Amino acid sequence: MLKNPLMSGIGAARRGLASDAGVVVGVMVFQNLLRIGSSMILTRLLNVEAFAVAGIVTSVMVTFALISDVGIIAFMVRHERSAEREFRDQVWTLRLIRGIILSILIAVLASTVADYMQKPYLQWAIAAAGLFSIIDGLGSMAPFTALRNRKVRLLSAIDVMSQLLGAAITIALALVFHSYWAIIFSSLLGQLMGVFFSYKLYPDSGQRFNFSRERAAELWRFSRFITGSTMLTLVISQGDKLVLSRAFPLSIMGLYVMAAGLAATPVSLVGSYAGRVLYPQYAEIFRNDPGALREKFYSVRMRLSLLYAFAVGGFIGCAPLVVNILYDPRYTDAGHYLQILLISTFFAAGTSVANDIMITIGKTSYTFAANVVRIIYLGAGAWVGWTYFGPIGIIWVVGTVELAGQVYAWTQLARQGFFRPSRELLIIAAGLAGLAVGYGVDVLGHSVFHIR
C-alpha cells in the first residue's frame, strides 16, 4: 500500500520536533524570542547607559569565571562514575570551594577593576555581582547528571520556566529602580531560583560536603588544558569589552553591548545544541563504538548546521532592519556593529562542534591550541585595527576572530580524519544564500517602513 506523501511529511516533521534536537531548537527559538521581547521592553524603561553598565559588570564576572574554569561540566558528562553519589559530592565540593574563593576575590578587587575602567562608581555593582559565583557553587550536580543521561526535555522545560520568571522579575524591578540595579538584582534572583530548581526538580539531587584530594588531582589532570584554554577564551570573549569600556563613553558602549547581545543570540543555540545533544551523543558513540564516530560526525549535525548557516547569513543581511524595528532611534547605530559581530557568530557553530569532537576523542589540548590561534589573530589584528581605524577596527577583528578559529579547526579535523570539504562548502553556501535573502529583506523593509 502506497503511503500518502503529505502524511509521511507530517509524520517526519512530528518526529523531528519530538527529537532531542527538535526540542533544543524549539526551546532556544522560544527563549531567544522571549529575550528579544523583554529587551524591547527594557530599552523603553532603562537608558542606554544602564545596558552599558550591565554589560561591563557581566564582562567582569565572566572574566573571573573563565580564569578559574576547570571544565567541571565536561568532566561530569564524560566520566564513567558520574552516576555515583560519592563522586558527585566530591565534585560538588570542589565547585563550591571555587565559588566561595571567586566571590571573595571579586569583592576585594571590585574597586581596582572599577578604577581601571575609569568608572569608579561601578565598584559596588561589581562587588554585588560577585555573589553570582558562590550562588552558582551551591547548586546541585543533578542537572549535570541529567545532561550526561541526555534528559533533554527535563533540562529544556526547566530552562523555559526559569527564563520566563527571570524576564518577569527583570521588568518588574526595572519599573521600580529605572537603573542598572534592576538587571543586576534580577540576575542574582534568577541565579537563586536556578539553585532552588536544581534541588527541587531533579531526582537524587541532594549534596553534602566531601573534599577529596584524589578527585581534585583527577579533575586537574583532565582540565589542565581546558583551564589554560579558558584563560585565553577570557581574552577572546571579554577583551573587546574591557578595552572598549575605556575607549567608548557609556552611550556608545551601550550600543555595542546591545549589538553583542543580539549577536550572541544564535550562539546560545549553538551552545545548547552542542552541549545537550551533540556532545553527549558523540560521547556515547565513542564509548560504544569509537570507529563509528568519523562516519557519524557530519550525519548527526548536518541538517541543523545548514539551517543555522542560512539563518545567520540572513540575520547578517537584515541586521540594520532588525535593530530599527525592535528598538527606538537611539539604538540605530547598533545595527552596523551587529552585522560585524555576526560574522563570528556564523563560524561559531563549526568551531564549537570541532571542539566537542576533539574533547570526545581525548584531544583536550585542541581547545588550548585553537585559542592560541585566536589570540594571535586578535593581537595582530587589534594592533592594526586600532592603529589605522580606532575602536571600530577592534570591533572588526572581534567580528572575524571565529573565521581564524574555523580555519584551524578544519586543519585539525583533517588530521583526525573527520574533515569533509564538500560538507563544509555546502554549509558556507547555505550561509551565502541566507545573506542574499537577508539583504533583500533589509532593502525591502527599509523601503516599506520608510526607514533611513
DAUR-V599764 format. One record per helix or strand of 2 or more residues. SS is the DSSP state (H for helix, E for strand). FROM is the first residue (numbers start at 1). TO is the last residue. Records with the same first field share a line. If there is no record, write none. Layout:
# DAUR-V599764
SS: FROM-TO + FROM-TO
This chain:
# DAUR-V599764
H: 5-18 + 20-45 + 48-67 + 72-78 + 85-116 + 120-129 + 131-138 + 142-148 + 152-177 + 181-200 + 213-247 + 250-296 + 302-326 + 329-331 + 334-360 + 365-389 + 391-415 + 421-448
